[in-house]
């Protein structure tokens, strides 16, 4: 009988102390120490999904040979607007381009500096939302 590899989400991990806990999918919290992390990984972030071997330690289950399932959640990505909100911003930007920029470009001229500066700021803000 093949046993499934335990998986879970990092509950918390203290990089300075070198240990933390993972909430096992459908189970209890599991202790994880730095020595169980893959080479080159210095710590884990809350919410990160991992797979791990498991052994019963003196104080309960311990994770062994951790494998990262998901990369650590990015702070920038965590701050991203919801997609539906971004959809509204993109629609507003398109309307702005259609009403303030396209008419002048159709007449073979550039819009005035004040308008282009304002529109460029909006386009850059939307771009930052798309690629934090």
Secondary structure, DSSP 8 states (H G I E B T S, - for coil): -----EEEEEEEEETTTTEEEEEETTS-EEEEEGGGS-TT-----TT-EEEEEEEEETTEEEEEEEEESS----HHHHT---HHHHHHHHHHHHHHIIIIIHHHHHTTS---HHHHHHHHHHHHHHHHHH--
